[in-house]
Amino acid sequence: MDFQNRPGGKTGTGGVASWSETNRDRRERLRQLALETIDLAKDPYFMKNHLGSYECKLCLTLHNNEGSYLAHTQGKKHQANLARRAAKEAKESPSSLQPEKPRVEPKKFVKIGRPGYRVTKQRDPHTSQQSLLFQIDYPEITDGIVPRHRFMSAYEQKIEPPDRKWQYLLFAAEPYETIAFKVPSREVEKSEGKFWTYWNKDTKQFFLQFAFKAEPKLNVGAPQMRGHMPPPHMHPPRPPMFAPMAPPQMLPVPPPM
């Protein structure tokens, strides 16, 4: 800074610098220091608009020159906004800090058609429960694959209009296509002996049997009035002690003489 020819100064010394000149000199020194450590070309928030001035896209501030922008980047407002932005990005993407899990690619098979099947309807003579026995044939099943099954509601499938009276039983095994059976939408009893599956590796046949829960029997009798007790049991009337007497026979009256 030039201190020559300033009022208030002694001979051989510079004059007293004004506040504006001191502030301008300080900004220039800060700009030179910032340019040595900061590359504006790599600053994502530095932008030059069509008017020739500079903007900070993070703080939405306007600056007349690069020095003003660099001084702004060292201020509290810009540093606080940087910390707030970093915390927000870390909260929105926590998975980026975690190691990526290995992806398991699904196995792809060429479908060879539908398997053969047989369905048998059964009824328990003791409990009158209805049951179904499914036999699915998989002669060309892939080695190491075990057939799978599951029940699906009518609202999960997209082939037919949904009907709450029906549900679907699906069977799947590669490389065969998945097949489904339409069964009544009744509660299935999964107790031991009522629901079982078996995979025969020798004959390549899959068996599944399930039984519907027995519906409670309704007492079909004489209707009873609600809120009233049923009438007590009435004993039949006793027979009469004496046999009824026949009415006297009326004789015709003879005409007068």
C-alpha positions, 0 to 999 in steps of 0.5 A: 500500500502506498503511504506517500503524499497523504495528509497527516503524515510526517516527512519521510513517512506515509500518511494515515490510511483511511478505513475504506483503503484498509478494508480494500487492502484486507479484501485484496489480501484475502482474495489472493490467499483464497485463490491460492487454496480455492479453485473457483472452477471446481466450486459447485456453488460459484456462478457468473450470471449474464450481468457479469456479477457472481452468485453463490447458489448455496446462499443465494447471494450476489457479489460484484467480483471474485474477491467478494465471493471468496470472502463470502465463502470464508464467512459464517453463513456460507460455512453453516449452509455447507454443514447443513447441506452435508447433514441433509445429504448424509441423512437422505442416503445412509446406504451409501456409507454401508458396504453394498450387499452382493447381488444374487442373480435369479436363475433362468430356465427355459420353460418346457410346458405344464406338468401332468396332474391328478386331483382326487376329491375325498370325504372323511366318513367320521367327520364328513370333512371334504378334502382334496388330494393333488398329484403333480408329475415332474419327470423332467424336473431340474436336479436339486429343485423341490416343488413348491406350493402356496395359496393365493387369494382371488385378489392377487391374481390378474387373470380372472375378475376377483371373486371372494368365493374362490382361492387358488392353489399354485404349484411351481417347479423349474423348468415347468410352468406354474399351474394353479387350481381354483378351489373354494375359499374356505378355511383350510385345516392344517393340523397333523394328518389333515395337511401334508406334502410328499416329494417322491424323488424316484418317481418325480411326483409331488403329493399334497393333501388338505382338508377343509374345516368342518362347518358347524351343523345348524339345528333345523327344528321348530323355530323358537321365538327370541327372548322367550323360554321354550314351553315346558314338556306337556304330558299326554292326557290320561285315558278316561276311567269309565267308558262313555255310555251310549246315548239312550235310544229314542223310540217313536211316539205312537199317534193318539187313538 
